[in-house]
Amino acid sequence: MGLIYVERQGRKITCFTSSKMKAALDKMVKGAKLTDPNTNEEGTVTSDKPFLMGGEYCVNVDFPSDSGAYSCEYFIE
């Protein structure tokens, strides 16, 4: 479901992923609400859009108890 393939040419990176993952990534934009599957806390996405970090798509999220960069796959069922 997650990142399937990354192709890099100079400064351009092309990422290939599943249609389910793409649909979820398109919704993870600044201001979107996400629920932590472990704590059921609702957080707000603070990054403009998903970004690559360590070979995974990630977003910055502010939760009432914590904030940081989370793998997008963490929020997709």
Number of C-alpha atoms within 10 A of each C-alpha: 11 17 16 10 10 11 9 9 7 5 5 8 10 9 13 13 13 11 11 12 18 14 10 14 19 10 14 24 17 16 14 14 16 19 15 13 12 7 7 9 12 14 20 20 23 19 18 13 16 22 17 13 12 8 11 16 20 22 25 23 23 18 17 9 7 8 14 12 17 17 19 19 16 12 13 15 8
